[in-house]
Amino acid sequence: MGNKFIEEKNMKNTAVLLVLLIICIIANGQEGSVEKSTGGIQTGFLGLWLYDELKLSDAMALRGEIGLTARFWNKNAISATQSGGVIAPVLTIEPRWYYDIKKRKSKSKDIAWNSGNFISINIRYQPDWFIITNYGNPNTVDQLAIIPTWGIKRNIGNHFNYEIGTGFGYQFISPKATTL
């Protein structure tokens, strides 16, 4: 019990330090030109989301998403009873620092639609609203994930872009959680 408390306290301290780092980055500022507002539909391997990015400063944007995400498992990994999958709603808020906007602009590279490299803190909430599943009638639980992320965003033509990112973080699951 004591080790779990220490781990949770360390994770909270890490999250606070990351937020302070982002605030310091915002305070220093940087010339650049992220878009005033960008939005669209994003799809990935396991989901579909609507998103909008709002300009906070020349190099900072606040991204919000609402969508559906999917998870799949097989008999050997999670459930001893059967394989299955779920589709559940997810809400995300993510402050992003596009740290190379000025450099890209000075080299005449594309910065439209906030095309550039970024560092962010992805805060993802999966509410206990509903799920779509082939598993029967499992319980849903609230989940919150905080994931510091590094990524790139680039454009393909005038109407499409792609993002690639990596990060690690911590996921909090509601105490009422039960296994599927």
C-alpha contacts under 8 A as a table, 3 or more apart, distances in Angstrom:
res1	aa1	res2	aa2	distance
1	M	4	K	5.34
1	M	5	F	6.46
2	G	5	F	5.18
2	G	6	I	6.32
3	N	6	I	5.07
3	N	7	E	6.14
4	K	7	E	5.07
4	K	8	E	6.19
5	F	8	E	5.20
5	F	9	K	6.14
6	I	9	K	5.07
6	I	10	N	6.09
7	E	10	N	5.10
7	E	11	M	6.17
8	E	11	M	5.09
8	E	12	K	6.19
9	K	12	K	5.10
9	K	13	N	6.17
10	N	13	N	5.02
10	N	14	T	6.15
11	M	14	T	5.02
11	M	15	A	6.22
11	M	170	Y	7.31
12	K	15	A	5.07
12	K	16	V	6.23
13	N	16	V	5.10
13	N	17	L	6.22
14	T	17	L	5.11
14	T	18	L	6.24
15	A	18	L	5.14
15	A	19	V	6.29
15	A	146	I	7.70
16	V	19	V	5.17
16	V	20	L	6.24
17	L	20	L	5.06
17	L	21	L	6.18
18	L	21	L	4.98
18	L	22	I	6.35
18	L	121	I	7.90
18	L	148	P	7.70
19	V	22	I	5.15
19	V	23	I	6.29
19	V	121	I	7.91
20	L	23	I	5.02
20	L	24	C	6.24
21	L	24	C	5.13
21	L	25	I	6.29
22	I	25	I	5.04
22	I	26	I	6.25
22	I	97	W	7.90
23	I	26	I	5.08
23	I	27	A	6.18
24	C	27	A	5.04
24	C	28	N	6.33
25	I	28	N	5.30
25	I	29	G	6.44
25	I	97	W	7.88
26	I	29	G	5.20
26	I	57	S	7.71
26	I	60	M	7.13
26	I	97	W	7.94
29	G	57	S	7.47
29	G	58	D	7.27
29	G	59	A	7.03
30	Q	58	D	6.39
30	Q	59	A	6.01
30	Q	99	Y	7.92
30	Q	102	K	7.41
31	E	58	D	5.79
31	E	59	A	6.89
31	E	101	I	7.84
31	E	102	K	5.87
32	G	58	D	5.02
32	G	59	A	5.68
32	G	101	I	5.23
32	G	102	K	4.64
32	G	105	K	7.40
33	S	58	D	5.13
33	S	59	A	6.54
33	S	101	I	6.81
33	S	102	K	7.61
33	S	111	I	7.81
34	V	55	K	6.49
34	V	57	S	7.88
34	V	58	D	5.83
34	V	59	A	5.88
34	V	60	M	7.20
34	V	61	A	7.27
34	V	98	Y	7.82
34	V	101	I	7.38
34	V	111	I	7.46
34	V	112	A	7.75
34	V	113	W	7.44
34	V	114	N	5.21
35	E	38	T	6.53
35	E	54	L	7.62
35	E	55	K	6.25
35	E	112	A	7.16
35	E	113	W	6.15
35	E	114	N	6.04
36	K	54	L	5.91
36	K	55	K	4.78
37	S	52	D	6.95
37	S	53	E	5.47
37	S	54	L	4.62
37	S	55	K	6.10
38	T	52	D	5.56
38	T	53	E	5.13
38	T	54	L	6.80
38	T	113	W	6.28
39	G	50	L	7.56
39	G	51	Y	5.35
39	G	52	D	4.02
39	G	53	E	6.14
40	G	50	L	5.85
40	G	51	Y	5.55
40	G	52	D	6.63
41	I	48	L	7.38
41	I	49	W	5.81
41	I	50	L	4.62
41	I	51	Y	6.28
42	Q	48	L	5.88
42	Q	49	W	5.18
42	Q	50	L	6.21
42	Q	51	Y	7.17
43	T	46	L	7.85
43	T	47	G	5.83
43	T	48	L	4.50
43	T	49	W	6.30
44	G	47	G	5.37
44	G	48	L	6.52
46	L	69	T	5.82
46	L	70	A	5.11
46	L	71	R	7.15
47	G	67	G	7.34
47	G	68	L	5.50
47	G	69	T	4.26
47	G	70	A	5.85
48	L	67	G	5.60
48	L	68	L	5.51
48	L	69	T	6.66
49	W	65	E	6.22
49	W	66	I	5.51
49	W	67	G	3.95
49	W	68	L	6.34
50	L	65	E	5.56
50	L	66	I	5.49
50	L	67	G	6.08
51	Y	63	R	6.91
51	Y	64	G	5.54
51	Y	65	E	4.31
51	Y	66	I	6.64
52	D	63	R	5.62
52	D	64	G	5.46
52	D	65	E	6.68
53	E	61	A	5.95
53	E	62	L	5.36
53	E	63	R	4.17
53	E	64	G	6.43
54	L	61	A	5.30
54	L	62	L	5.18
54	L	63	R	6.44
55	K	58	D	7.30
55	K	60	M	6.20
55	K	61	A	4.45
55	K	62	L	6.52
56	L	59	A	7.77
56	L	60	M	5.25
56	L	61	A	5.11
56	L	62	L	6.65
57	S	60	M	4.96
57	S	61	A	6.95
59	A	97	W	5.78
59	A	98	Y	5.21
59	A	99	Y	6.58
59	A	101	I	6.74
60	M	95	P	7.18
60	M	96	R	5.62
60	M	97	W	4.63
60	M	98	Y	6.18
61	A	95	P	5.94
61	A	96	R	5.26
61	A	97	W	6.67
61	A	98	Y	7.90
62	L	93	I	7.19
62	L	94	E	5.79
62	L	95	P	4.41
62	L	96	R	6.08
63	R	92	T	7.89
63	R	93	I	5.74
63	R	94	E	4.99
63	R	95	P	6.10
63	R	96	R	7.20
64	G	91	L	7.64
64	G	92	T	5.56
64	G	93	I	4.55
64	G	94	E	6.35
65	E	90	V	7.97
65	E	91	L	5.71
65	E	92	T	4.93
65	E	93	I	6.52
66	I	89	P	7.46
66	I	90	V	5.89
66	I	91	L	4.68
66	I	92	T	6.48
67	G	89	P	5.67
67	G	90	V	5.46
67	G	91	L	6.70
68	L	87	I	6.31
68	L	88	A	5.39
68	L	89	P	4.46
68	L	90	V	5.80
69	T	87	I	5.53
69	T	88	A	5.53
69	T	89	P	6.31
69	T	90	V	6.59
70	A	85	G	7.10
70	A	86	V	5.56
70	A	87	I	4.31
70	A	88	A	6.43
71	R	85	G	5.48
71	R	86	V	5.42
71	R	87	I	6.61
72	F	83	S	7.83
72	F	84	G	5.83
72	F	85	G	4.11
72	F	86	V	6.55
73	W	77	A	6.41
73	W	78	I	6.34
73	W	79	S	7.60
73	W	83	S	5.70
73	W	84	G	5.62
73	W	85	G	6.21
74	N	77	A	5.58
74	N	78	I	6.70
74	N	79	S	6.98
74	N	82	Q	6.89
74	N	83	S	4.17
74	N	84	G	6.45
75	K	78	I	6.44
75	K	79	S	5.24
75	K	80	A	5.47
75	K	81	T	6.47
75	K	82	Q	4.97
75	K	83	S	4.68
76	N	79	S	6.69
76	N	80	A	6.52
77	A	80	A	7.95
78	I	180	L	7.73
79	S	82	Q	5.93
79	S	83	S	6.80
79	S	180	L	6.42
82	Q	135	Y	7.79
83	S	135	Y	7.74
84	G	133	T	7.38
84	G	134	N	6.00
84	G	135	Y	5.52
85	G	133	T	5.74
85	G	134	N	6.30
85	G	135	Y	6.85
86	V	131	I	6.32
86	V	132	I	5.54
86	V	133	T	4.45
86	V	134	N	7.18
86	V	135	Y	7.80
87	I	131	I	5.61
87	I	132	I	5.04
87	I	133	T	6.43
88	A	126	Q	7.36
88	A	130	F	6.48
88	A	131	I	4.70
88	A	132	I	6.54
89	P	126	Q	6.11
89	P	127	P	6.86
89	P	129	W	7.53
89	P	130	F	7.34
89	P	131	I	7.41
90	V	124	R	6.90
90	V	125	Y	5.75
90	V	126	Q	4.51
90	V	127	P	6.76
91	L	124	R	5.83
91	L	125	Y	5.16
91	L	126	Q	6.35
91	L	127	P	7.96
92	T	122	N	6.98
92	T	123	I	5.64
92	T	124	R	4.38
92	T	125	Y	6.16
93	I	122	N	6.33
93	I	123	I	5.39
93	I	124	R	6.61
94	E	120	S	6.36
94	E	121	I	5.58
94	E	122	N	4.60
94	E	123	I	5.96
95	P	120	S	5.61
95	P	121	I	6.05
95	P	122	N	7.30
96	R	118	F	6.17
96	R	119	I	5.77
96	R	120	S	4.39
96	R	121	I	7.08
97	W	118	F	5.27
97	W	119	I	5.32
97	W	120	S	6.21
98	Y	101	I	5.92
98	Y	114	N	7.71
98	Y	116	G	6.22
98	Y	117	N	5.61
98	Y	118	F	4.28
98	Y	119	I	6.73
99	Y	102	K	7.75
99	Y	116	G	7.83
99	Y	117	N	6.37
99	Y	118	F	5.87
99	Y	119	I	7.45
100	D	103	K	5.20
100	D	104	R	6.05
100	D	116	G	6.27
100	D	117	N	6.01
100	D	118	F	7.65
101	I	104	R	5.17
101	I	105	K	6.05
101	I	111	I	6.78
101	I	115	S	7.92
101	I	116	G	6.12
101	I	117	N	7.77
102	K	105	K	5.14
102	K	106	S	6.14
103	K	106	S	5.14
103	K	107	K	6.31
104	R	107	K	5.20
104	R	108	S	6.26
104	R	109	K	5.01
104	R	110	D	7.05
104	R	111	I	6.86
104	R	116	G	7.39
105	K	108	S	4.99
105	K	109	K	5.68
105	K	110	D	7.20
105	K	111	I	6.66
106	S	109	K	7.59
110	D	115	S	6.51
110	D	155	N	7.80
111	I	114	N	5.43
111	I	115	S	4.50
111	I	116	G	6.43
112	A	115	S	5.69
112	A	155	N	7.76
113	W	155	N	7.65
114	N	153	K	7.27
115	S	152	I	7.61
115	S	153	K	5.00
115	S	154	R	4.85
115	S	155	N	6.46
116	G	152	I	5.74
116	G	153	K	5.30
116	G	154	R	6.41
117	N	150	W	7.67
117	N	151	G	5.81
117	N	152	I	4.29
117	N	153	K	6.29
118	F	150	W	5.85
118	F	151	G	5.35
118	F	152	I	6.06
118	F	153	K	7.89
119	I	148	P	7.54
119	I	149	T	5.70
119	I	150	W	4.57
119	I	151	G	6.46
120	S	148	P	5.80
120	S	149	T	5.12
120	S	150	W	6.45
121	I	146	I	6.82
121	I	147	I	5.65
121	I	148	P	4.33
121	I	149	T	5.93
122	N	145	A	7.75
122	N	146	I	5.76
122	N	147	I	4.97
122	N	148	P	6.08
122	N	149	T	6.79
123	I	144	L	7.26
123	I	145	A	5.76
123	I	146	I	4.67
123	I	147	I	6.46
124	R	144	L	5.69
124	R	145	A	5.08
124	R	146	I	6.52
125	Y	142	D	7.45
125	Y	143	Q	5.78
125	Y	144	L	4.56
125	Y	145	A	6.51
126	Q	142	D	5.75
126	Q	143	Q	5.01
126	Q	144	L	6.36
127	P	141	V	6.92
127	P	142	D	4.70
127	P	143	Q	6.49
128	D	140	T	5.39
128	D	141	V	4.98
128	D	142	D	4.91
129	W	140	T	7.55
130	F	140	T	7.00
131	I	140	T	7.10
133	T	136	G	6.89
133	T	137	N	7.93
135	Y	138	P	7.00
138	P	180	L	6.20
139	N	177	A	7.92
139	N	178	T	7.12
139	N	180	L	7.73
140	T	177	A	7.65
141	V	173	I	7.10
141	V	174	S	5.92
141	V	176	K	6.95
141	V	177	A	5.71
142	D	173	I	6.19
142	D	174	S	5.29
143	Q	171	Q	6.95
143	Q	172	F	5.70
143	Q	173	I	4.59
143	Q	174	S	6.14
144	L	171	Q	5.62
144	L	172	F	5.08
144	L	173	I	6.54
145	A	169	G	7.00
145	A	170	Y	5.64
145	A	171	Q	4.12
145	A	172	F	6.13
146	I	169	G	5.46
146	I	170	Y	5.53
146	I	171	Q	6.49
147	I	167	G	6.16
147	I	168	F	5.44
147	I	169	G	4.06
147	I	170	Y	6.53
148	P	167	G	5.60
148	P	168	F	6.24
148	P	169	G	6.25
149	T	165	G	6.52
149	T	166	T	5.55
149	T	167	G	4.27
149	T	168	F	7.07
150	W	165	G	5.54
150	W	166	T	5.57
150	W	167	G	6.28
151	G	163	E	6.93
151	G	164	I	5.46
151	G	165	G	3.82
151	G	166	T	6.27
152	I	163	E	5.58
152	I	164	I	5.50
152	I	165	G	6.37
153	K	161	N	6.94
153	K	162	Y	5.73
153	K	163	E	4.41
153	K	164	I	6.73
154	R	161	N	5.46
154	R	162	Y	5.58
154	R	163	E	6.58
155	N	158	N	7.22
155	N	159	H	7.83
155	N	160	F	5.90
155	N	161	N	4.01
155	N	162	Y	6.41
156	I	159	H	7.16
156	I	160	F	5.19
156	I	161	N	5.26
156	I	162	Y	7.54
157	G	160	F	6.18
157	G	161	N	7.84
173	I	177	A	6.80
174	S	177	A	5.63
